C-alpha cells in the first residue's frame, strides 16, 4: 500500500493488516472508496469521541462505521484462514473439524456485523436479535430504505439461512460428522443431520474446502455490495 493511501485510510489500513486479509493480500472491492468517504465526513465532525457521564465515551456516528468495517475485515480474514488451514491438514480429522466449526461461527458473526452496519447506516431501529439478515422484518425495513440493496442481498438468502442453521445446530444440538473417502479426503453432510438420519438415509455430502470457499464467496460478495451502496449514499451526503 502506498504512503498516500495509508494517510487517507488512517487507522483502518493498520487494522486491515491486523487481519489475515492483509497477509494474503485480499482486499474487498469498494473498501477503500468507502473508508475515504467516511474519513471525509469524520473531518467535518471532529473529534471522533467525547466523554460523557461516569467516564464513558460516546463515539461519533462516522467513527462507528470504522468499527463495523474493521470487525468485518477481521472475520472475513478468519474465513480465509480456516480454509487455508484445512487445505494444509486435509487428512487431519480434528484439525478439519476445528477449522470448519470456526469458519461457520465467524461466517455468521460476519453476517451479523453486516446487519449491524446496515442498521446503523439506514437507522432501521432494530435491536439485539432483531439485527439479523435472515429476519424478514429486518429485510423489509431495509427494503423501505433501499429496495435495490435489499434485493441484491436477497439473492443470497438461501445461503444466509443455511449459515444460521449450521451455527444454531453446532451451538445447541450436535456437531459435524466427517466421512473419510478413499483414505485421503474427508466429506461432510451438506446440511446438519442427526445420527439416525445419516444411518438410515443416503446423505448428500460436500468437500470441506469447497464448503469454506462457498462461504467466503457469498460473505465477500455481500460485504462488497453493502460497502458499495453505503459509499454511494455517503458521497451524496458529502455533496449535499
C-alpha positions in Angstrom: 0.0 0.0 0.0 1.3 3.4 -0.9 2.0 6.0 1.8 -0.7 8.3 0.5 -3.2 5.5 0.7 -2.2 4.9 4.4 -2.7 8.6 5.2 -6.1 8.7 3.6 -7.4 5.4 5.1 -6.0 6.2 8.5 -6.3 3.6 11.3 -8.2 1.2 9.2 -5.2 0.5 7.0 -3.4 -0.7 10.1 -6.5 -2.7 11.2 -6.6 -4.3 7.7 -3.1 -5.6 8.1 -4.1 -7.0 11.6 -6.5 -9.3 9.8 -5.4 -12.4 7.8 -6.6 -10.5 4.6 -3.5 -8.3 4.9 -1.2 -11.3 5.0 -2.7 -12.9 1.9 -3.3 -9.5 0.1 -7.1 -9.9 -0.3 -8.8 -6.5 -0.4 -12.6 -6.4 -0.8 -14.0 -4.2 -3.6 -15.4 -0.8 -2.6 -13.5 -0.9 0.7 -11.0 1.9 0.1 -13.6 4.2 -1.5 -16.0 3.7 1.4 -13.3 4.4 4.1 -12.2 7.6 2.2 -15.8 8.8 2.2 -16.2 8.1 5.9 -12.9 9.9 6.7 -14.1 13.0 4.8 -17.2 13.0 7.0 -15.1 12.5 10.1 -13.0 15.6 9.3 -16.2 17.6 9.3 -17.1 16.5 12.7 -14.1 16.0 14.9 -13.3 14.7 17.4 -14.2 11.0 17.0 -15.5 10.7 20.5 -16.4 12.7 23.6 -16.6 11.9 27.3 -20.0 11.5 28.8 -21.3 10.7 32.3 -19.3 8.3 34.6 -16.2 8.4 32.4 -17.7 6.5 29.4 -17.1 7.6 25.9 -19.6 8.3 23.1 -18.3 7.7 19.6 -19.2 9.8 16.7 -21.6 8.4 14.1 -18.8 8.4 11.5 -16.3 6.6 13.6 -18.8 3.8 14.3 -18.6 2.9 10.6 -14.9 2.2 11.1 -15.6 -0.2 14.0 -18.1 -2.2 11.9 -15.8 -2.3 8.9 -12.7 -3.3 10.8 -14.6 -6.0 12.6 -16.0 -7.4 9.3 -12.5 -7.5 7.8 -11.2 -9.5 10.8 -14.0 -12.0 10.4 -13.7 -12.4 6.7 -10.0 -12.9 7.2 -10.8 -15.8 9.6 -12.9 -17.5 6.8 -9.8 -17.5 4.5 -7.6 -18.6 7.4 -9.9 -21.6 8.2 -9.9 -22.6 4.5 -6.1 -22.5 4.2 -5.6 -24.4 7.4 -7.9 -27.2 6.2 -6.0 -27.3 2.9 -2.8 -27.8 4.8 -4.3 -30.5 7.1 -6.7 -32.3 4.7 -6.0 -35.7 6.3 -6.3 -34.4 9.9 -9.9 -35.1 11.1 -9.7 -33.0 14.3 -7.9 -30.0 12.7 -10.5 -30.1 9.9 -13.4 -30.1 12.3 -11.9 -27.3 14.4 -11.5 -25.0 11.5 -14.9 -25.9 9.9 -16.5 -25.0 13.2 -14.7 -21.7 13.4 -15.5 -20.9 9.8 -19.2 -21.3 10.5 -19.1 -19.2 13.6 -17.1 -16.5 12.0 -19.3 -16.5 8.9 -22.5 -16.0 11.0 -20.7 -13.3 13.0 -19.7 -11.5 9.8 -23.3 -11.5 8.6 -24.4 -10.1 11.9 -21.7 -7.3 11.6 -23.1 -6.5 8.1 -26.6 -6.3 9.6 -25.3 -4.1 12.4 -23.7 -1.8 9.8 -26.9 -1.6 7.8 -28.9 -1.0 10.9 -26.6 1.9 11.8 -26.3 3.5 8.4 -30.0 3.3 7.5 -31.2 3.9 11.0 -33.5 0.9 10.9 -34.2 1.0 14.6 -33.7 -2.8 15.2 -32.2 -4.0 18.4 -30.3 -7.1 19.6 -31.7 -10.3 18.0 -33.7 -8.2 15.5 -30.4 -7.1 13.8 -30.2 -10.2 11.5 -30.2 -10.5 7.8 -32.3 -13.7 7.9 -35.2 -11.9 9.6 -37.9 -10.8 7.3 -38.7 -7.8 9.4 -35.1 -6.6 9.1 -35.0 -7.1 5.4 -38.4 -5.3 4.9 -37.1 -2.3 6.9 -34.0 -2.3 4.7 -36.1 -2.5 1.6 -38.1 0.5 2.7 -34.8 2.5 2.7 -33.0 0.9 -0.2 -35.0 -1.6 -2.2 -32.2 -2.4 -4.7 -29.8 -3.2 -1.9 -32.4 -5.5 -0.2 -33.0 -7.2 -3.5 -29.3 -7.9 -4.0 -28.8 -9.3 -0.5 -32.0 -11.3 -1.0 -30.3 -13.3 -3.8 -28.1 -14.8 -1.0 -31.0 -15.5 1.4 -30.9 -19.3 1.0 -27.3 -19.3 1.9 -27.8 -16.8 4.8 -30.4 -19.0 6.3 -28.2 -22.1 5.8 -25.3 -20.5 7.7 -27.6 -19.6 10.5 -28.9 -23.2 10.6 -25.3 -24.5 10.8 -24.4 -22.1 13.6 -27.5 -22.8 15.7 -27.1 -26.6 15.2 -23.5 -26.5 16.3 -24.3 -24.4 19.4 -27.4 -26.1 20.6 -27.8 -29.6 19.2 -25.0 -31.6 17.6 -21.7 -31.5 15.8 -20.5 -32.2 12.3 -19.6 -35.7 11.1 -16.8 -36.1 8.6 -16.6 -39.1 6.3 -13.2 -40.4 5.2 -13.2 -41.0 1.4 -10.6 -43.1 -0.4 -8.3 -42.8 2.6 -7.1 -39.3 1.8 -10.0 -36.8 2.0 -13.0 -36.1 4.2 -16.5 -35.2 3.2 -19.3 -33.7 5.4 -23.1 -33.6 5.2 -24.3 -30.7 3.1 -26.7 -29.8 5.9 -26.6 -30.5 9.6 -28.0 -34.0 10.2 -29.0 -36.2 13.1 -27.1 -39.5 13.5 -30.2 -41.5 12.8 -30.8 -39.6 9.6 -27.2 -40.4 8.5 -27.6 -44.1 9.4 -30.9 -44.6 7.6 -30.7 -42.4 4.5 -28.1 -41.5 1.9 -26.9 -38.1 2.9 -25.6 -35.6 0.3 -22.1 -34.6 1.1 -19.7 -31.7 0.3 -15.9 -31.2 0.4 -15.0 -29.1 3.5 -12.7 -26.9 1.3 -15.5 -26.2 -1.2 -17.8 -25.6 1.8 -15.4 -22.9 3.1 -14.9 -21.4 -0.3 -18.7 -21.1 -0.9 -18.9 -19.3 2.4 -16.1 -17.0 1.5 -17.5 -16.2 -1.9 -21.0 -15.4 -0.5 -19.8 -13.4 2.5 -17.3 -11.4 0.5 -20.0 -10.6 -2.2 -22.5 -9.4 0.4 -19.8 -7.3 2.0 -18.8 -5.7 -1.3 -22.5 -5.0 -2.2 -23.1 -3.4 1.2 -19.9 -1.3 1.0 -20.7 -0.1 -2.5 -24.2 1.1 -1.6 -23.2 2.8 1.6 -20.3 4.5 -0.1 -22.7 5.9 -2.7 -25.0 7.2 0.0 -22.2 8.9 1.8 -20.9 10.6 -1.3 -24.4 12.0 -1.8 -24.3 13.2 1.8 -21.0 14.9 1.2 -22.2 16.7 -1.9 -25.3 18.0 -0.3 
